[in-house]
Amino acid sequence: MMLRVAIQMDPIEAVNIDGDTTFLLAMAAQGRGHALWVYDFRTLALEDGRLFCRARPVTLREVVGDHVTLGDEVKLDLGEDVDVILMRQDPPFDMAYVTATYLLETVHPRTLVVNDPAEVRSAPEKLFATRFAGLQPPTLISSDVVALSDFHARHGDVVLKPLHGAAGSGVVRLKAEDPNLEALVEIHATGSRDPLVIQKFIPAVSAGDKRILLVDGEVVGSINRVPMKGAVRSNLRVGGVAEPVELTARDLEICAALGPELKRRGLLFVGIDVIGDYLTEINVTSPTGAVQLKRFTGVDAGERLWDVIEAKRRG
């Protein structure tokens, strides 16, 4: 079957094809004969109940520096002209992102949006993980410096991070008796009214932060992201190094706990983060890691995803 696919993403011309999961998903779609357009969420326009965007058709190649040919811009009716929308722009998960989910909700599921926009909105990545009891390390989410300080006093070595941050931005480690917590809360408050996440530090992070990819609630595979020596953040964008890794019994236990709920919510493409024996995040906006997984194991998460999407469109 040939599907018409619109990809809501950051500029495709600027992606690093050696590590970009959205490019891998798009290449998998193109390889199956699907027609592709890309568009910026800022061009979304809702009028009289119909959702439009300005999009450009693309032809892709796995050639560094020459990976895309863009056609002429067209106006797409996202409820009529396409079969599938991939919502793949990067966070921050701010009001602009939330508004995009409201707009896409007007065409879903008539046009299949991946991931389901209402469920993306309802599953902020650090908050969503708290729904699964017994899987996280001790964690508190609050703007209240008294509550945050109390948690720090009780747990000693902790990690502090913005609730809606991404790619390791703003993550700091505070050891026991560190006097800087209150000042860090004040600095955060100057630019955001969002709460902070404070979490007991997991020493196992020195061995890596595992990214596990799931498609329609089923495990596809995992990679390990190892931080630079002495660093807390293992995200690839801030210097973490990807390496192959095997899934443990605990990893599979965590995935088994999450999988049915992800499937029920229509969260078809998800990346979870596991440090040691603990779940730390459930990434539903624009999960990464698929390129490295394919490089290390040959497993193509993009092909798995399109198997599911095509089955849903046939149904």
C-alpha positions as CSV (number, residue, x, y, z in Angstrom):
1,M,0.0,0.0,0.0
2,M,1.1,3.6,-0.7
3,L,0.6,6.0,2.1
4,R,0.8,9.8,2.0
5,V,3.0,10.9,4.9
6,A,3.5,14.4,6.3
7,I,6.3,14.8,8.8
8,Q,6.2,17.6,11.3
9,M,9.8,18.3,12.1
10,D,12.7,20.7,12.5
11,P,14.3,21.6,9.2
12,I,15.3,18.4,7.4
13,E,18.2,20.1,5.6
14,A,20.0,20.5,8.9
15,V,19.7,17.0,10.3
16,N,22.8,14.8,10.9
17,I,21.8,11.7,9.0
18,D,24.4,9.7,10.9
19,G,22.4,10.0,14.1
20,D,18.9,11.4,13.3
21,T,16.0,9.0,14.1
22,T,13.5,11.1,12.1
23,F,15.6,10.7,9.0
24,L,15.7,6.9,9.6
25,L,11.9,6.8,9.9
26,A,11.5,8.8,6.7
27,M,13.9,6.6,4.8
28,A,12.0,3.5,5.9
29,A,8.8,5.1,4.7
30,Q,10.3,6.1,1.3
31,G,11.8,2.6,0.9
32,R,8.2,1.2,1.1
33,G,7.0,3.6,-1.6
34,H,5.2,6.1,0.6
35,A,5.0,9.7,-0.5
36,L,6.7,12.2,1.9
37,W,6.2,15.8,2.8
38,V,7.9,17.8,5.5
39,Y,6.5,20.9,7.3
40,D,7.2,23.2,10.2
41,F,4.5,23.2,13.0
42,R,4.5,27.0,12.8
43,T,2.7,26.7,9.4
44,L,-0.3,24.9,10.9
45,A,-3.5,26.8,10.3
46,L,-7.0,25.8,11.5
47,E,-9.9,27.3,9.6
48,D,-13.6,26.3,9.7
49,G,-12.7,22.9,11.2
50,R,-10.0,22.1,8.6
51,L,-6.3,21.9,9.4
52,F,-3.8,23.0,6.8
53,C,0.0,23.4,6.6
54,R,2.5,24.6,4.1
55,A,4.7,21.6,3.2
56,R,7.3,20.5,0.7
57,P,7.6,17.1,-0.9
58,V,11.0,15.4,-0.2
59,T,13.2,12.8,-1.8
60,L,15.9,11.4,0.5
61,R,19.3,9.8,0.1
62,E,21.8,8.4,2.6
63,V,24.5,10.8,1.4
64,V,26.1,13.1,4.0
65,G,25.8,16.7,2.8
66,D,23.4,15.8,0.0
67,H,20.6,13.9,1.8
68,V,17.5,15.6,0.6
69,T,15.8,17.2,-2.4
70,L,13.0,19.5,-1.6
71,G,10.1,20.1,-4.0
72,D,8.0,23.2,-4.3
73,E,5.8,24.3,-1.4
74,V,2.2,23.1,-1.4
75,K,-0.8,23.7,0.9
76,L,-1.9,20.4,2.4
77,D,-5.2,19.7,4.0
78,L,-4.0,17.4,6.8
79,G,-7.4,15.9,7.2
80,E,-7.8,15.0,3.5
81,D,-4.6,15.0,1.7
82,V,-2.5,12.7,3.9
83,D,-2.9,9.4,5.6
84,V,-0.2,9.6,8.3
85,I,1.4,12.5,10.2
86,L,4.6,11.9,12.1
87,M,4.9,14.5,14.9
88,R,8.7,14.6,15.3
89,Q,9.7,18.2,16.1
90,D,12.1,18.3,19.0
91,P,11.1,19.7,22.4
92,P,11.0,21.9,24.5
93,F,7.6,20.7,25.6
94,D,6.2,24.2,25.9
95,M,2.8,25.8,25.1
96,A,3.7,26.0,21.4
97,Y,4.3,22.2,21.5
98,V,1.0,21.7,23.5
99,T,-0.9,23.9,21.0
100,A,0.4,21.8,18.1
101,T,-1.1,18.7,19.8
102,Y,-4.5,20.4,20.1
103,L,-4.4,21.3,16.4
104,L,-3.4,17.8,15.3
105,E,-6.1,16.3,17.5
106,T,-8.6,17.9,15.1
107,V,-7.6,15.4,12.3
108,H,-6.7,12.3,14.4
109,P,-7.5,9.4,14.0
110,R,-9.0,10.1,10.5
111,T,-5.5,11.0,9.7
112,L,-3.3,8.8,11.9
113,V,-1.0,11.0,14.0
114,V,2.1,9.2,15.5
115,N,2.2,9.6,18.4
116,D,-1.5,10.2,19.3
117,P,-1.4,14.0,20.0
118,A,-3.8,13.9,23.0
119,E,-1.7,11.2,24.6
120,V,1.6,13.1,23.9
121,R,0.0,16.1,25.7
122,S,-1.1,13.9,28.6
123,A,2.3,12.2,29.0
124,P,5.0,14.8,29.8
125,E,8.1,12.6,29.9
126,K,9.3,13.0,33.4
127,L,5.8,13.2,34.9
128,F,4.5,10.1,33.0
129,A,7.1,7.9,34.5
130,T,5.7,8.6,38.0
131,R,2.5,6.7,37.1
132,F,4.4,3.4,37.3
133,A,4.9,2.6,41.0
134,G,8.1,0.9,42.0
135,L,10.0,1.5,38.8
136,Q,11.6,4.9,39.6
137,P,14.3,6.0,42.1
138,P,13.0,8.3,44.8
139,T,11.7,11.3,43.0
140,L,10.0,14.6,43.9
141,I,8.4,17.1,41.4
142,S,7.8,20.6,42.9
143,S,8.5,24.3,42.7
144,D,8.6,24.6,46.4
145,V,12.1,25.2,47.7
146,V,11.1,23.9,51.1
147,A,10.0,20.6,49.7
148,L,13.0,20.4,47.4
149,S,15.4,21.1,50.3
150,D,13.7,18.5,52.5
151,F,14.1,15.9,49.8
152,H,17.8,16.9,49.4
153,A,18.3,16.6,53.1
154,R,16.7,13.1,53.3
155,H,18.4,11.6,50.2
156,G,21.8,13.4,50.1
157,D,23.3,12.9,46.7
158,V,20.6,14.1,44.2
159,V,20.1,15.2,40.6
160,L,18.1,18.4,39.8
161,K,16.5,18.9,36.4
162,P,13.8,21.0,34.7
163,L,10.5,19.2,34.4
164,H,10.2,19.8,30.7
165,G,13.9,19.9,29.7
166,A,15.3,17.8,27.0
167,A,18.7,16.4,25.8
168,G,20.2,16.9,29.3
169,S,19.7,20.6,29.4
170,G,19.8,22.1,32.9
171,V,20.6,18.8,34.7
172,V,22.9,19.2,37.7
173,R,24.1,17.0,40.5
174,L,24.0,18.2,44.1
175,K,25.9,16.1,46.7
176,A,24.9,15.9,50.3
177,E,25.2,19.3,52.1
178,D,25.7,21.2,48.8
179,P,24.5,24.7,49.6
180,N,23.5,25.7,46.1
181,L,20.0,24.2,45.8
182,E,18.1,27.3,46.8
183,A,20.1,29.5,44.4
184,L,19.5,27.0,41.5
185,V,15.8,27.1,42.2
186,E,15.8,30.9,42.1
187,I,17.7,30.9,38.8
188,H,15.3,28.4,37.3
189,A,12.3,30.5,38.4
190,T,13.6,33.6,36.6
191,G,13.0,31.9,33.3
192,S,10.2,29.4,34.0
193,R,7.2,28.8,36.2
194,D,7.4,25.0,35.7
195,P,8.3,22.8,38.6
196,L,11.7,21.0,39.0
197,V,12.4,17.3,39.3
198,I,14.7,16.2,42.1
199,Q,15.8,12.6,42.1
200,K,18.1,10.5,44.2
201,F,21.4,10.1,42.3
202,I,22.0,6.7,40.8
203,P,25.7,5.8,40.8
204,A,25.1,3.3,38.0
205,V,24.9,6.2,35.6
206,S,28.7,6.0,35.3
207,A,28.1,2.8,33.4
208,G,25.6,4.4,31.2
209,D,22.0,5.4,30.7
210,K,20.1,2.8,28.6
211,R,17.7,4.0,25.9
212,I,15.2,1.2,25.1
213,L,12.9,1.7,22.1
214,L,9.4,0.3,22.0
215,V,7.0,0.1,19.1
216,D,3.3,-0.3,19.9
217,G,4.3,-1.4,23.4
218,E,6.7,-4.1,22.3
219,V,10.5,-3.9,22.9
220,V,12.6,-3.4,19.7
221,G,16.0,-3.0,21.3
222,S,18.3,-0.9,23.3
223,I,21.5,1.1,23.2
224,N,23.7,2.4,26.1
225,R,24.7,6.1,26.4
226,V,27.8,6.5,28.5
227,P,28.6,9.9,29.9
228,M,32.0,11.5,29.7
229,K,34.3,10.8,32.6
230,G,33.0,12.7,35.7
231,A,29.8,13.9,33.9
232,V,26.3,13.2,35.0
233,R,24.6,13.7,31.7
234,S,24.8,10.9,29.2
235,N,22.7,12.4,26.4
236,L,24.4,12.0,23.0
237,R,23.9,15.8,22.3
238,V,26.1,16.7,25.3
239,G,28.9,14.3,24.7
240,G,27.6,10.9,25.7
241,V,28.9,8.0,23.7
242,A,26.6,5.3,22.3
243,E,27.5,1.6,22.7
244,P,25.8,-1.7,22.2
245,V,24.1,-3.2,25.3
246,E,22.0,-6.3,26.2
247,L,18.6,-6.0,27.9
248,T,18.6,-7.3,31.5
249,A,15.7,-9.1,33.2
250,R,15.0,-5.9,35.1
251,D,14.8,-4.0,31.8
252,L,12.3,-6.5,30.4
253,E,10.3,-6.2,33.7
254,I,10.1,-2.5,33.3
255,C,9.0,-2.8,29.6
256,A,6.4,-5.4,30.5
257,A,4.9,-2.9,33.0
258,L,4.8,-0.1,30.5
259,G,4.0,-1.8,27.3
260,P,0.2,-2.4,27.6
261,E,-0.3,1.2,28.7
262,L,1.7,2.6,25.9
263,K,-0.3,0.5,23.4
264,R,-3.6,1.5,25.0
265,R,-2.7,5.2,24.6
266,G,-1.7,5.0,21.0
267,L,1.9,5.8,21.8
268,L,3.4,3.9,18.9
269,F,7.0,5.0,19.1
270,V,8.5,5.5,22.5
271,G,12.0,5.6,24.0
272,I,12.4,4.9,27.7
273,D,15.5,5.7,29.8
274,V,16.8,3.2,32.4
275,I,19.8,3.7,34.7
276,G,20.8,0.7,36.7
277,D,17.5,-0.9,37.9
278,Y,15.4,2.3,37.6
279,L,13.2,3.9,35.0
280,T,14.0,7.7,34.8
281,E,12.0,8.9,31.7
282,I,9.4,7.9,29.1
283,N,10.1,9.8,25.9
284,V,7.0,10.2,23.7
285,T,7.7,13.4,21.8
286,S,10.6,12.7,19.5
287,P,12.5,9.7,20.8
288,T,16.0,9.0,19.4
289,G,18.4,6.2,19.4
290,A,17.1,4.2,16.4
291,V,20.1,4.9,14.1
292,Q,22.6,3.7,16.7
293,L,20.4,0.6,17.4
294,K,20.4,-0.3,13.7
295,R,24.2,0.3,13.5
296,F,24.9,-2.0,16.5
297,T,22.4,-4.7,15.9
298,G,20.9,-4.4,12.4
299,V,17.4,-4.0,14.0
300,D,15.5,-1.3,12.2
301,A,13.0,0.4,14.5
302,G,11.7,2.3,11.5
303,E,10.7,-0.8,9.7
304,R,8.9,-2.1,12.8
305,L,7.0,1.2,13.1
306,W,5.9,1.2,9.5
307,D,4.7,-2.4,9.9
308,V,2.4,-1.2,12.7
309,I,1.3,2.0,10.9
310,E,0.5,0.1,7.7
311,A,-1.5,-2.5,9.6
312,K,-3.5,0.3,11.3
313,R,-4.2,2.0,8.0
314,R,-5.4,-1.3,6.4
315,G,-7.7,-1.8,9.4
